[in-house]
Amino acid sequence: MSTANHLRECGGLPVFDFPGPKDEGTRALPAADAVAWRISSDTYDAEEGWPAAFARFTAAVDTTRVRAIVVGAWEDAYEDGPEPVITALLDARPELPALRALFLGDMEAEECEISWIIQGDVAPLLNGFPELEEFGVRGGSNLVFPALTHRRLRSLTVQTGGLPAAAVRGMAAGDFPALEHLDLWLGTSEYGGDCELSDVAPFLEGTRLPSLRHLGLRNSDIQDEIAAAVASAPVVARLETLDLSMGVLTDEGATALLGGRPLTHLKRLDLHHNYLSDAVRERFRETLGGAGVTLDLERGYAEEDEDDGRVWRYVAVGE
């Protein structure tokens, strides 16, 4: 099973770690608008909490030019949610007029496993920053995402080992007229991913999200059901890229996908971390690869039970 890695870019900018208090002044800072600033609390030294680190950041950087912020680890993220982080960001709104990209919870396993990250209600951030064009969040525990309207948002990413169904329904009921990129890691029931096919159905019907060009419904233990539903989904006709990767996709779902609506118009189809037979894998290469669609068909991870020969298949990112 893989883990979620630190972001390398956000808002089209490379991520730069704002120095901790012990490293402050040891290296020159880049221009405020040249990078996405990752601000973290030191998980091994609790002397400085995230709001204090952010206060140092706002004192050291011309925040009027900051375009992207990546919220890294906050203290005790496996026990406490990001409410102090959200409050600090909202209090700084007058100082962040150029902010267009925000990611909440960029932590690797050494800081906090993805399914241990305690999240909260992200609506205040989206409502409080109406000019945001890109928003992402990592961690599904206690994640609240109610139905809301955001006119400017172009990219929405939610990375979890288990995405609560209520949050999925909230996103599906929201109004995002500018949204071009939607990427949801649905996860597994073992880590709180109680999403069912009916919860993602509104994304597939094609009556919402008029600007959508990339759809990612991945890292799911119901990947076969999702693939079968996508096969007949009206939204597919206007997509440029489709991502059904990282989940438990077998020949059943893949065959349904190949037998559904034409996919030859896609620029890219990502199915990496799958459990397909060589024969079905070859059908994708012949049908879509031959039509110029870029494919990722990398295999997934499975292990065989030594006692009864059963094969256990896993999503790419769980715990």
Salt bridges, closest charged atoms under 4 A:
ASP17 OD1 - ARG38 NE 2.66
GLU24 OE1 - ARG56 NH1 3.44
ASP33 OD1 - ARG65 NH2 3.04
ASP45 OD2 - LYS22 NZ 3.20
GLU48 OE2 - ARG56 NE 2.60
ASP106 OD2 - ARG38 NH1 2.60
ASP106 OD1 - ARG138 NH1 3.22
GLU108 OE1 - HIS6 ND1 3.72
GLU111 OE1 - HIS6 NE2 2.86
GLU131 OE1 - ARG152 NE 3.34
ASP175 OD2 - ARG151 NH1 3.36
GLU180 OE1 - ARG154 NH2 3.49
ASP183 OD1 - ARG218 NE 2.81
ASP199 OD1 - ARG169 NH1 3.06
GLU240 OE1 - LYS267 NZ 3.69
ASP243 OD2 - ARG218 NH1 3.38
ASP270 OD2 - ARG268 NH2 3.71
ASP270 OD1 - HIS272 ND1 2.77
ASP278 OD1 - ARG299 NH2 2.20
GLU282 OE1 - ARG285 NH1 3.42
ASP296 OD2 - ARG268 NH2 3.76
ASP308 OD2 - ARG310 NE 2.73
